[in-house]
């Protein structure tokens, strides 16, 4: 078990890079727009959302190296992309090269959101799988926290402080690359794609699996039962629908809008620049603390329970932020309920999304299913990030947060009526249910 934990933590460091890369741009947001004198729409398209469009591409195509080359080589590729992007964007001489280099980092984020949950879910035992896969989300929010703190500490230290903010990421990217080189390949990938049963068994034994032959037998049975290789061939319709809705709701909460534009939102509420940056760091602290709480609860109380808590918290916090902006109740009220929103996200969607999507697809199409879920997630993230500067100029903050509130009412309905429970079950047992030919997932299981 110690080796499984070690490799889960090591692989999940890609999540740290994901989180850092996602949040670090918030500190460079306004300085870059002022430096290159861009319009709001141009700034949203080429500066703020360029990484997200790369993430969308990585999410939609990352299943190919994941399936063809294997999980481990794909994890190494992710580290290389992050390293190149961090150094390159920090030194970019003008807006277009900056956008391209941020795009490259985004590709790394997108691929990591496929390969990391898939890899950890495939090496983890069922009773600990939730918290081990959720380590990825923990590392994401830890990266976000470190990025906010890093931005706060670097801000004002030099005329090129935004370049330093972006370039710091190269250090953890290099450390991740050095660590991941010795990681074992996924035993499930070895059986499914290479038919290397003995090598897979050896890895299972090395990882401390008590019943390697039983696990191999379950993998073989899953391979025989779920032999449809096309994700949209009809066999996996329920899993496809669940992954799409889950991922769409994640971004329709407004989470990436808050992460990317936290300083701008707080300034709209009346805070000054330093207060806004410090409040952004507070977001990171709340995110980390409640992700840790979700991590401790996910295998005990299940995925649906956390989603109930998160969905109700979303509705309350978002409606109160909309009210606060509408009544000019003050910046501290907005900050307080944004913190509640972050807590709701962290314990609900933040903890559950990558676990749930990694669990509901059979071994044969897991990376394709991850690609669908991740691609949906990042399409909505990119679109929202792209248009938010424009929307904030043409709609009030009250209207924007009211929209997010209505979307989260929709998520609450999805959780109550449709979302299945997957806790404590083997991947093969779950995939047997998601395959329409063998049954359907029961939302009360």
Secondary structure, DSSP 8 states (H G I E B T S, - for coil): -HHHHHHHHHHHHHHHHHHHHHHHHHHHHHHHHHHHT--HHHIIIIIISHHHHHHHHHHHHHHHHHHHT-HHHHHHHHHHHHHHHHHHHHH--SHHHHHHHHHHHHHHHHHHHHHHHHHHHHHS-GGGHHHHHTHHHHHHHHHHHHHHHHHHHHTTSSTTHHHHHHHTHHHHHHHHHHHHTT----HHHIIIII--HHHHHHHHHHTT-TTHHHHHHHHHHHHHH-----TTSSTTHHHHHHHHHHHHHHHHTTHHHHHHHHHHHHHHTT--HHHHHHHHHHHHHHHHHHHHHHHHHHHHH-HHHHHHHHHHHHHHHHHHHHHHHHTT--HHHHHHHHHHHHHHHIIIIIHHHHHHHHHSS-GGGHHHHHHHHHHHHHHHHHHHHHHHHHHHHHS-HHHHHHHHHHHHHHHHHHHHHT----TT--HHHHHHHHSTTT----TT-
